[in-house]
Amino acid sequence: MTAPAGRAGRRDTVHLWIIRTDQPDAVVGELAELLDPAERARAAGAERLLARRHTVVHGAVRLLVAERLGLHPGELVWRRGPHGKPEPAGADRGLGVNYSASGPLAVLALTDGRSVGADVEEVRDPRVAARIADRYFPAAEAAALAQSPSPGALAERFTELWCRREACVKAYGGRLVQGFGLPLAGPAPLVLADVGALGSGPCRIADVPVPGPFRAAVAAVGDRPFDVRVHRWTAGERLVPTGFQSF
């Protein structure tokens, strides 16, 4: 069930950082020094390009989250939920954190006092998108996608719905399979009054524009409206504001 996305009560702020993962050698080397042993081990076991991107994502996330918490990046310790969602250790910190990466682009979402989920995806091949939608999406969504005016439109719309689904699931720290049946079509922002097996609703979801052939979405548990402040992370400058939107 989808509830109206009204404007009531106070507004929260979600800070969304856009991170380019293809960085120069010097930046990759500096960020590698910030990783914890588990993050370094994952990078060491990956193909070179994937290892570099992994290093940039996790190093930049450490910088930004630690800065928000007043810590040195090396002091940041992650606690993992039942399905792997990371959050800073120390339940009293009250900072909602989630990040996502797709090829050369990553996003990090931060907000106070509210669980948050974020997802970014490169626009899928339309044939792959159609197969996944037919198998996993609610029947009405799959049928609507099949009526898209072009393969490109189908791929873009599918990726948008996939990002909404992932962001909602990640806000709850659940498994993707728990979000396949959620009705996510319609204009954003939208509020799901019932999130099914993920937990107790509601959940507010918004699409966020990102550069290139990518789509992104942010979700936060609860129906309170939120503003999204979009920043671009660049090595040496840390934060470069790029936009402000209300959802």
Backbone as JSON, one array per atom type, in Angstrom:
{
  "sequence": "MTAPAGRAGRRDTVHLWIIRTDQPDAVVGELAELLDPAERARAAGAERLLARRHTVVHGAVRLLVAERLGLHPGELVWRRGPHGKPEPAGADRGLGVNYSASGPLAVLALTDGRSVGADVEEVRDPRVAARIADRYFPAAEAAALAQSPSPGALAERFTELWCRREACVKAYGGRLVQGFGLPLAGPAPLVLADVGALGSGPCRIADVPVPGPFRAAVAAVGDRPFDVRVHRWTAGERLVPTGFQSF",
  "N": [[0.84, -1.19, 0.0], [0.56, 2.21, -0.86], [1.02, 5.29, 0.6], [-0.16, 8.74, 0.68], [2.27, 11.26, 0.06], [2.6, 13.46, 2.17], [3.1, 16.84, 3.53], [3.98, 17.28, 6.55], [4.65, 18.23, 9.91], [8.04, 18.32, 11.26], [11.02, 18.65, 9.22], [13.58, 16.5, 8.05], [17.1, 16.24, 7.25], [18.87, 14.78, 4.67], [22.1, 14.11, 3.83], [23.72, 13.71, 0.86], [26.44, 12.34, -0.67], [28.22, 12.42, -3.67], [30.49, 10.33, -5.17], [33.25, 9.93, -7.16], [34.73, 7.03, -8.31], [36.93, 6.38, -9.83], [39.96, 7.31, -9.41], [43.1, 9.16, -9.24], [46.39, 7.57, -8.9], [47.77, 8.53, -6.62], [45.73, 9.43, -4.91], [44.3, 7.06, -4.5], [46.25, 5.62, -3.14], [46.55, 7.12, -0.76], [43.99, 6.87, 0.38], [43.92, 4.14, 0.76], [45.45, 3.79, 3.0], [43.74, 4.32, 5.05], [41.98, 2.26, 5.42], [40.42, -0.49, 7.17], [41.57, -3.74, 8.41], [39.82, -5.73, 7.29], [38.65, -4.41, 5.1], [40.92, -3.9, 3.59], [41.69, -6.5, 2.99], [39.62, -7.35, 1.34], [40.01, -5.68, -0.85], [42.53, -6.57, -1.66], [41.95, -9.06, -2.66], [40.62, -8.65, -5.01], [40.15, -7.98, -8.56], [42.28, -5.64, -10.33], [41.11, -3.08, -11.14], [38.63, -3.17, -9.84], [39.57, -3.38, -7.24], [40.78, -0.89, -6.86], [38.56, 0.82, -7.07], [37.03, -0.11, -4.94], [38.72, 0.61, -2.83], [38.66, 3.41, -3.02], [35.91, 3.98, -2.56], [35.48, 2.95, 0.09], [37.47, 4.24, 1.52], [36.84, 6.99, 1.12], [34.27, 7.05, 2.25], [34.94, 6.48, 4.9], [36.42, 8.81, 5.53], [34.4, 10.81, 5.35], [32.32, 9.97, 7.1], [33.71, 9.73, 9.52], [34.54, 12.37, 9.85], [32.07, 13.59, 10.26], [31.45, 12.5, 12.73], [33.42, 13.43, 14.33], [35.82, 12.02, 14.53], [39.05, 10.43, 13.97], [39.68, 8.99, 10.77], [40.78, 6.41, 10.97], [39.89, 5.57, 13.42], [37.3, 4.87, 13.19], [34.9, 2.39, 13.6], [33.12, -0.24, 12.23], [29.89, -1.61, 12.73], [28.07, -4.44, 11.86], [24.88, -5.21, 10.54], [22.34, -7.88, 10.64], [22.18, -8.62, 7.95], [24.37, -7.49, 6.85], [24.4, -4.67, 6.7], [26.23, -1.73, 7.24], [27.0, 0.27, 10.13], [28.12, 2.96, 12.21], [29.94, 1.86, 15.03], [28.58, 1.89, 18.29], [25.76, 2.61, 19.61], [24.74, 4.96, 20.51], [25.41, 6.99, 18.86], [23.64, 7.74, 16.85], [23.59, 8.28, 14.09], [22.46, 7.88, 10.85], [23.62, 5.85, 8.27], [24.47, 4.98, 4.96], [25.69, 3.46, 1.99], [26.48, 3.09, -1.53], [27.66, 1.6, -4.55], [28.38, 1.72, -8.04], [30.14, 0.71, -10.58], [32.01, 3.39, -11.84], [30.9, 5.21, -10.07], [29.76, 6.27, -6.87], [27.62, 6.6, -4.0], [26.97, 8.19, -0.89], [24.91, 8.29, 1.89], [23.86, 10.24, 4.63], [22.21, 10.84, 7.69], [20.68, 12.29, 10.59], [19.44, 10.57, 13.43], [17.72, 8.72, 12.17], [17.04, 5.85, 10.26], [18.6, 5.13, 7.19], [18.68, 4.49, 3.66], [20.48, 3.98, 0.62], [20.91, 3.91, -2.92], [22.68, 3.42, -5.96], [22.77, 2.95, -9.43], [23.99, 1.88, -12.57], [22.32, 2.46, -15.65], [20.47, -0.25, -16.77], [20.92, -2.89, -19.23], [18.33, -3.11, -21.58], [17.18, -5.63, -22.26], [18.01, -7.35, -20.24], [16.88, -5.98, -18.11], [14.12, -6.26, -18.64], [13.78, -9.04, -18.33], [14.42, -9.41, -15.6], [12.46, -7.82, -14.38], [10.09, -9.16, -15.18], [10.39, -11.48, -13.75], [10.7, -10.79, -11.03], [9.45, -8.36, -10.2], [6.41, -6.73, -8.99], [3.38, -7.71, -10.64], [1.91, -5.66, -11.92], [3.78, -3.62, -12.2], [5.72, -4.83, -13.85], [4.18, -5.25, -16.13], [3.6, -2.6, -16.87], [6.18, -1.67, -17.44], [6.71, -3.22, -19.68], [5.18, -1.93, -21.55], [6.6, 0.28, -22.26], [7.69, 3.07, -24.27], [10.06, 2.7, -25.7], [13.07, 0.66, -25.89], [15.13, 1.95, -24.5], [13.73, 3.67, -22.78], [12.42, 1.79, -21.21], [14.62, 0.59, -19.92], [15.64, 2.74, -18.41], [13.49, 3.38, -16.72], [13.14, 0.94, -15.39], [15.6, 0.81, -13.99], [15.35, 2.98, -12.3], [13.19, 2.12, -10.66], [14.4, -0.12, -9.55], [16.46, 1.04, -8.03], [14.94, 2.44, -6.13], [13.83, 0.26, -4.82], [16.07, -1.12, -3.78], [17.1, 0.92, -2.12], [15.06, 1.2, -0.19], [15.02, -1.38, 0.97], [17.61, -1.39, 2.03], [17.45, 0.66, 3.87], [16.13, -0.57, 5.95], [17.89, -2.54, 6.54], [17.53, -5.04, 5.44], [16.97, -8.02, 3.38], [17.31, -8.27, -0.15], [15.37, -9.84, -1.45], [13.18, -9.52, 0.17], [12.12, -7.16, -0.63], [11.1, -7.37, -3.18], [8.37, -7.54, -3.78], [7.31, -5.04, -3.22], [5.23, -2.22, -3.93], [6.28, 0.16, -6.04], [5.93, 1.94, -8.08], [5.02, 5.07, -9.67], [4.92, 8.67, -9.11], [7.72, 10.24, -7.54], [8.44, 12.08, -4.49], [7.56, 9.09, -2.67], [5.55, 7.4, -0.23], [5.66, 4.44, 1.48], [3.25, 2.81, 3.2], [3.18, 0.28, 4.2], [5.69, -2.01, 4.53], [5.93, -4.67, 4.34], [7.65, -7.72, 4.81], [9.97, -6.5, 5.57], [9.77, -4.93, 7.85], [8.31, -2.62, 10.17], [6.36, -0.1, 8.74], [5.99, 3.46, 8.2], [7.84, 4.1, 5.08], [9.75, 6.52, 3.5], [10.57, 7.45, 0.21], [12.79, 8.72, -2.23], [13.75, 9.84, -5.49], [16.98, 10.7, -6.67], [18.77, 12.91, -8.64], [21.7, 12.03, -10.45], [24.96, 12.26, -12.01], [25.66, 11.27, -15.46], [25.02, 8.01, -17.04], [23.31, 6.96, -14.93], [21.15, 6.07, -12.18], [19.66, 7.01, -9.06], [18.54, 6.59, -5.66], [17.09, 7.49, -2.5], [16.1, 6.38, 0.68], [14.24, 6.63, 3.7], [13.42, 5.51, 6.94], [10.2, 5.94, 8.24], [7.66, 8.51, 7.87], [8.16, 11.21, 7.77], [8.81, 14.18, 5.95], [11.82, 14.84, 4.07], [14.74, 16.81, 3.4], [17.14, 16.8, 0.79], [20.5, 17.3, 0.63], [22.84, 17.63, -1.74], [26.15, 16.7, -2.38], [29.43, 16.85, -3.83], [32.13, 14.75, -3.63], [35.55, 15.45, -3.63], [38.97, 14.71, -3.86], [41.05, 16.23, -1.53], [39.47, 18.53, -1.42], [37.27, 17.7, -0.12], [34.31, 18.47, 0.46], [31.97, 19.56, -1.84], [29.29, 21.43, -2.34], [26.46, 20.69, -4.37], [23.74, 20.83, -4.78], [20.24, 21.17, -3.68], [17.37, 19.67, -2.48], [13.9, 19.08, -1.8], [11.88, 16.55, -0.33]],
  "CA": [[0.0, 0.0, 0.0], [1.32, 3.45, -0.93], [0.31, 6.39, 1.24], [0.19, 10.05, 0.14], [3.49, 11.85, 0.6], [2.2, 14.79, 2.63], [4.08, 17.69, 4.16], [3.5, 17.52, 7.91], [5.67, 18.13, 10.93], [9.37, 18.83, 10.96], [11.73, 18.03, 8.1], [14.94, 16.05, 8.3], [18.03, 16.48, 6.15], [19.75, 13.7, 4.25], [23.25, 14.57, 3.07], [24.11, 12.68, -0.11], [27.7, 12.64, -1.33], [28.53, 11.72, -4.92], [31.91, 10.01, -5.13], [33.81, 9.28, -8.34], [35.62, 6.0, -7.79], [38.15, 6.3, -10.65], [40.81, 8.37, -8.9], [44.53, 8.98, -9.53], [47.14, 6.66, -8.04], [48.11, 9.16, -5.34], [44.53, 9.44, -4.07], [44.02, 5.68, -4.11], [47.23, 5.24, -2.13], [46.23, 7.78, 0.51], [42.78, 6.28, 0.93], [44.22, 2.77, 1.18], [46.03, 3.84, 4.35], [42.67, 4.52, 6.03], [41.11, 1.1, 5.49], [40.67, -1.45, 8.24], [42.08, -4.99, 7.84], [38.84, -6.43, 6.46], [38.52, -3.66, 3.85], [42.14, -4.13, 2.82], [41.68, -7.88, 2.5], [38.7, -7.42, 0.2], [40.67, -5.03, -1.98], [43.64, -7.41, -2.1], [41.43, -10.23, -3.35], [39.84, -8.26, -6.19], [40.84, -7.55, -9.78], [42.9, -4.34, -10.06], [40.18, -1.96, -11.24], [37.66, -3.3, -8.75], [40.26, -3.09, -5.99], [40.95, 0.57, -6.77], [37.26, 1.42, -6.8], [36.69, -0.5, -3.56], [39.54, 1.43, -1.94], [38.16, 4.79, -3.03], [34.61, 4.04, -1.9], [35.57, 2.73, 1.53], [38.29, 5.3, 2.09], [36.08, 8.25, 1.14], [33.21, 6.9, 3.25], [35.58, 6.64, 6.21], [36.71, 10.22, 5.73], [33.19, 11.61, 5.53], [31.61, 9.56, 8.31], [34.54, 10.1, 10.67], [34.47, 13.83, 10.0], [30.77, 13.9, 10.84], [31.43, 12.05, 14.11], [34.54, 14.01, 15.06], [36.82, 10.98, 14.74], [40.03, 10.16, 12.92], [39.13, 7.88, 9.97], [41.26, 5.12, 11.45], [39.18, 5.21, 14.65], [35.93, 4.46, 12.88], [34.67, 0.95, 13.64], [31.8, -0.57, 11.7], [29.09, -2.71, 13.24], [27.27, -4.96, 10.76], [23.58, -5.78, 10.87], [22.17, -9.3, 10.3], [22.38, -8.85, 6.52], [25.57, -6.81, 6.41], [24.36, -3.21, 6.63], [27.18, -1.16, 8.19], [26.72, 1.51, 10.82], [29.2, 3.2, 13.16], [29.77, 1.2, 16.33], [28.15, 2.83, 19.32], [24.36, 2.89, 19.29], [24.38, 6.31, 20.94], [25.84, 7.99, 17.87], [22.42, 8.25, 16.23], [23.82, 8.69, 12.71], [22.09, 6.93, 9.83], [24.66, 5.78, 7.24], [24.39, 3.93, 3.96], [26.39, 3.82, 0.76], [26.27, 2.19, -2.65], [28.58, 1.88, -5.65], [28.12, 1.08, -9.32], [31.21, 1.1, -11.5], [32.8, 4.56, -11.47], [30.14, 6.16, -9.26], [29.27, 5.81, -5.58], [26.91, 7.6, -3.21], [26.92, 8.0, 0.56], [23.83, 9.03, 2.52], [23.97, 10.42, 6.07], [21.17, 11.63, 8.31], [20.65, 12.13, 12.04], [18.27, 10.05, 14.13], [16.79, 8.05, 11.27], [17.7, 4.85, 9.43], [18.59, 5.58, 5.81], [19.21, 3.59, 2.64], [20.81, 4.66, -0.63], [21.35, 3.01, -3.98], [23.0, 4.0, -7.27], [22.92, 1.9, -10.42], [24.08, 2.25, -13.99], [21.12, 2.04, -16.37], [20.64, -1.64, -17.2], [20.57, -3.32, -20.58], [16.87, -3.3, -21.56], [16.78, -7.04, -22.3], [18.21, -7.85, -18.88], [15.89, -5.32, -17.26], [12.81, -6.87, -18.87], [13.77, -10.38, -17.74], [14.38, -9.29, -14.14], [11.15, -7.3, -14.0], [9.1, -10.21, -15.34], [10.57, -12.53, -12.75], [10.71, -10.38, -9.63], [8.66, -7.18, -9.86], [4.96, -6.93, -8.98], [2.87, -7.91, -12.0], [1.5, -4.39, -12.51], [4.99, -2.88, -12.59], [6.31, -5.51, -15.0], [3.33, -4.98, -17.3], [3.8, -1.2, -17.26], [7.49, -1.57, -18.09], [6.61, -3.84, -21.01], [4.52, -0.98, -22.44], [7.47, 1.44, -22.46], [7.72, 3.45, -25.68], [11.31, 2.3, -26.34], [13.94, -0.11, -25.0], [15.85, 2.86, -23.62], [12.81, 4.13, -21.73], [12.22, 0.65, -20.3], [15.83, 0.42, -19.1], [15.74, 3.85, -17.46], [12.43, 3.24, -15.72], [13.47, -0.22, -14.57], [16.71, 1.13, -13.08], [14.78, 3.87, -11.28], [12.44, 1.29, -9.73], [15.35, -0.98, -8.85], [17.13, 1.86, -7.02], [13.97, 2.66, -5.04], [13.67, -1.01, -4.1], [17.3, -1.34, -3.02], [17.22, 1.93, -1.06], [14.1, 0.86, 0.86], [15.52, -2.57, 1.65], [18.82, -1.05, 2.79], [17.05, 1.48, 5.03], [15.74, -1.5, 7.01], [18.92, -3.55, 6.75], [16.96, -6.33, 5.09], [17.46, -8.74, 2.21], [16.66, -7.77, -1.36], [14.19, -10.64, -1.75], [12.06, -9.0, 0.95], [11.6, -5.96, -1.26], [10.66, -7.58, -4.56], [6.93, -7.34, -3.95], [6.85, -3.7, -2.84], [4.71, -1.41, -5.04], [7.12, 1.35, -6.04], [5.66, 2.79, -9.23], [4.39, 6.34, -9.37], [5.84, 9.8, -8.95], [8.44, 10.38, -6.27], [8.64, 11.09, -3.45], [6.41, 8.27, -2.3], [5.62, 6.82, 1.1], [5.08, 3.12, 1.64], [2.68, 2.64, 4.52], [3.43, -1.1, 4.6], [6.9, -2.51, 3.86], [5.89, -6.12, 4.36], [8.56, -8.49, 5.65], [11.12, -5.7, 5.98], [9.57, -4.42, 9.2], [7.16, -1.75, 10.32], [6.42, 1.11, 7.96], [6.16, 3.72, 6.78], [9.16, 4.42, 4.55], [9.7, 7.56, 2.47], [11.57, 7.17, -0.83], [12.93, 9.8, -3.2], [14.77, 9.73, -6.54], [17.97, 11.78, -6.6], [19.54, 12.96, -9.89], [23.15, 11.87, -10.4], [25.48, 12.45, -13.36], [25.94, 10.14, -16.32], [23.95, 7.02, -17.26], [23.04, 6.34, -13.64], [19.98, 6.48, -11.41], [19.9, 6.86, -7.63], [17.39, 6.82, -4.79], [17.32, 7.53, -1.06], [14.92, 6.01, 1.47], [14.39, 6.8, 5.14], [12.34, 4.91, 7.7], [9.33, 6.98, 8.76], [7.02, 9.27, 6.8], [8.5, 12.63, 7.81], [9.52, 14.68, 4.78], [13.23, 15.17, 4.27], [15.47, 17.54, 2.38], [18.39, 16.16, 0.38], [21.59, 18.18, 0.23], [23.74, 16.83, -2.58], [27.53, 17.18, -2.4], [30.37, 16.08, -4.63], [33.4, 14.56, -2.94], [36.75, 15.5, -4.44], [40.15, 14.57, -3.02], [41.66, 17.5, -1.18], [38.46, 19.54, -1.13], [36.28, 17.03, 0.73], [32.89, 18.68, 0.2], [31.59, 20.61, -2.78], [27.83, 21.36, -2.49], [25.99, 20.77, -5.75], [22.29, 21.02, -4.93], [19.37, 21.05, -2.51], [16.04, 19.29, -2.92], [12.99, 18.68, -0.74], [11.07, 15.38, -0.68]],
  "C": [[0.88, 1.24, 0.0], [0.48, 4.58, -0.36], [0.7, 7.71, 0.61], [1.42, 10.6, 0.83], [3.2, 13.28, 1.02], [3.35, 15.56, 3.24], [3.55, 18.04, 5.55], [4.65, 17.38, 8.87], [7.03, 18.62, 10.46], [10.0, 18.05, 9.81], [13.12, 17.62, 8.56], [15.8, 16.41, 7.09], [18.86, 15.24, 5.91], [20.86, 14.33, 3.42], [23.69, 13.43, 2.15], [25.38, 13.14, -0.83], [27.84, 11.76, -2.58], [30.04, 11.56, -4.99], [32.31, 9.34, -6.44], [34.86, 8.28, -7.88], [36.88, 5.81, -8.64], [39.02, 7.5, -10.32], [42.27, 8.1, -9.26], [45.22, 8.08, -8.51], [47.4, 7.25, -6.66], [46.92, 9.16, -4.39], [44.2, 8.03, -3.6], [44.98, 5.24, -3.01], [46.94, 5.86, -0.77], [45.01, 7.16, 1.17], [43.02, 4.86, 1.42], [44.76, 2.73, 2.61], [44.95, 3.95, 5.43], [41.85, 3.26, 6.28], [41.44, 0.21, 6.69], [41.12, -2.78, 7.61], [41.1, -5.71, 6.93], [38.68, -5.74, 5.11], [39.74, -3.86, 2.97], [42.16, -5.53, 2.23], [40.75, -8.02, 1.3], [39.32, -6.79, -1.03], [41.77, -5.92, -2.55], [43.16, -8.61, -2.9], [40.68, -9.93, -4.62], [40.73, -7.94, -7.39], [41.23, -6.08, -9.63], [41.93, -3.18, -10.1], [39.16, -2.0, -10.11], [38.31, -2.98, -7.4], [40.44, -1.59, -5.8], [39.62, 1.24, -6.42], [36.81, 1.1, -5.38], [37.44, 0.39, -2.57], [39.02, 2.85, -1.86], [36.83, 4.89, -2.29], [34.78, 3.97, -0.38], [36.45, 3.77, 2.21], [37.55, 6.62, 2.19], [34.95, 8.19, 2.16], [33.78, 7.07, 4.65], [35.87, 8.12, 6.5], [35.46, 11.0, 6.11], [32.44, 11.26, 6.81], [32.4, 9.96, 9.55], [34.51, 11.6, 10.91], [33.17, 14.23, 10.67], [30.72, 13.56, 12.33], [32.56, 12.64, 14.96], [35.62, 13.01, 15.4], [37.91, 11.06, 13.69], [39.49, 8.99, 12.11], [39.57, 6.51, 10.45], [40.57, 4.65, 12.72], [37.77, 4.69, 14.4], [35.83, 2.94, 12.83], [33.25, 0.69, 13.16], [31.18, -1.71, 12.48], [28.16, -3.15, 12.12], [25.96, -5.54, 11.26], [23.49, -7.22, 10.42], [22.44, -9.6, 8.83], [23.48, -7.97, 5.96], [25.53, -5.3, 6.35], [25.31, -2.62, 7.66], [26.62, 0.08, 8.87], [27.85, 1.73, 11.82], [28.93, 2.5, 14.48], [29.46, 2.25, 17.39], [26.74, 3.29, 19.02], [23.96, 4.31, 19.63], [24.72, 7.37, 19.9], [24.65, 8.56, 17.1], [22.57, 8.71, 14.8], [23.41, 7.58, 11.76], [23.07, 7.0, 8.68], [24.32, 4.69, 6.24], [25.09, 4.4, 2.69], [26.2, 2.72, -0.27], [27.24, 2.58, -3.76], [28.16, 1.11, -6.89], [29.18, 1.56, -10.3], [31.95, 2.33, -11.02], [32.08, 5.55, -10.57], [29.69, 5.5, -7.96], [28.51, 6.95, -4.91], [26.95, 7.2, -1.75], [25.82, 8.88, 1.12], [24.03, 9.05, 4.02], [22.78, 11.23, 6.56], [21.14, 11.33, 9.81], [19.34, 11.53, 12.52], [17.28, 9.28, 13.28], [17.57, 7.03, 10.43], [17.53, 5.2, 7.97], [19.15, 4.5, 4.9], [19.46, 4.37, 1.37], [21.23, 3.63, -1.66], [21.63, 3.81, -5.25], [23.26, 2.84, -8.21], [23.11, 2.5, -11.8], [22.84, 1.7, -14.69], [21.36, 0.68, -17.02], [20.37, -1.82, -18.69], [19.07, -3.63, -20.59], [16.42, -4.76, -21.59], [16.91, -7.68, -20.92], [17.14, -7.28, -17.95], [14.52, -5.98, -17.41], [12.71, -8.25, -18.22], [13.66, -10.31, -16.21], [13.01, -8.81, -13.67], [10.08, -8.37, -14.09], [9.18, -11.25, -14.23], [10.31, -12.05, -11.33], [9.79, -9.21, -9.26], [7.18, -7.54, -9.73], [4.42, -6.94, -10.41], [2.5, -6.59, -12.67], [2.71, -3.58, -12.98], [5.63, -3.51, -13.81], [5.51, -5.24, -16.26], [3.5, -3.55, -17.79], [5.14, -1.02, -17.95], [7.45, -2.13, -19.5], [5.96, -2.91, -22.03], [5.35, 0.28, -22.69], [7.59, 1.77, -23.93], [8.99, 3.05, -26.42], [12.12, 1.46, -25.37], [14.7, 0.78, -24.02], [14.99, 3.35, -22.47], [12.55, 3.02, -20.72], [13.41, 0.51, -19.36], [15.94, 1.51, -18.04], [14.7, 3.71, -16.35], [12.69, 2.05, -14.81], [14.55, 0.12, -13.54], [16.24, 2.06, -11.97], [14.02, 3.07, -10.23], [13.36, 0.38, -8.92], [16.06, -0.19, -7.75], [16.19, 2.15, -5.84], [13.87, 1.41, -4.17], [14.89, -1.27, -3.21], [17.4, -0.36, -1.86], [16.29, 1.61, 0.1], [14.59, -0.34, 1.66], [16.71, -2.22, 2.54], [18.49, -0.15, 3.98], [16.7, 0.6, 6.22], [16.81, -2.53, 7.32], [18.45, -4.95, 6.42], [17.64, -7.0, 3.92], [16.66, -8.3, 1.0], [15.38, -8.53, -1.68], [12.97, -10.13, -0.99], [11.43, -7.76, 0.31], [11.03, -6.15, -2.65], [9.19, -7.27, -4.76], [6.44, -5.95, -3.63], [6.36, -2.92, -4.06], [5.41, -0.05, -5.07], [6.92, 2.24, -7.26], [5.0, 4.08, -8.79], [5.41, 7.44, -9.17], [6.49, 9.81, -7.57], [8.37, 11.84, -5.81], [7.37, 10.28, -3.19], [6.64, 7.7, -0.9], [4.93, 5.47, 1.08], [4.55, 2.99, 3.06], [2.98, 1.26, 5.08], [4.64, -1.61, 3.82], [7.02, -4.02, 3.99], [6.89, -6.74, 5.31], [9.76, -7.67, 6.13], [10.99, -5.19, 7.41], [8.32, -3.56, 9.25], [7.37, -0.47, 9.53], [6.07, 2.3, 8.81], [7.62, 3.99, 6.41], [9.0, 5.44, 3.43], [10.87, 7.38, 1.5], [11.58, 8.31, -1.83], [13.98, 9.42, -4.25], [15.7, 10.93, -6.42], [18.76, 11.79, -7.9], [21.04, 12.83, -9.63], [23.68, 11.95, -11.83], [25.65, 11.15, -14.13], [24.77, 9.19, -16.46], [23.63, 6.24, -15.99], [21.73, 6.85, -13.09], [20.3, 6.23, -9.94], [18.63, 7.16, -6.85], [17.86, 6.8, -3.34], [16.02, 7.17, -0.38], [15.24, 6.22, 2.95], [13.18, 6.21, 5.85], [11.53, 6.02, 8.38], [8.78, 7.82, 7.62], [7.34, 10.75, 6.82], [9.19, 13.04, 6.52], [10.98, 14.94, 5.09], [13.74, 15.99, 3.1], [16.73, 16.76, 2.05], [19.37, 17.24, -0.05], [22.62, 17.32, -0.49], [25.11, 17.5, -2.62], [28.34, 16.31, -3.35], [31.68, 15.96, -3.85], [34.55, 14.62, -3.93], [37.95, 15.46, -3.5], [40.77, 15.94, -2.79], [40.67, 18.57, -0.81], [37.39, 19.01, -0.19], [34.85, 17.26, 0.27], [32.69, 19.83, -0.77], [30.09, 20.53, -2.96], [27.42, 21.5, -3.94], [24.48, 20.97, -5.87], [21.54, 20.79, -3.65], [17.99, 20.72, -3.03], [15.21, 18.88, -1.71], [12.12, 17.54, -1.21], [10.1, 15.08, 0.45]]
}
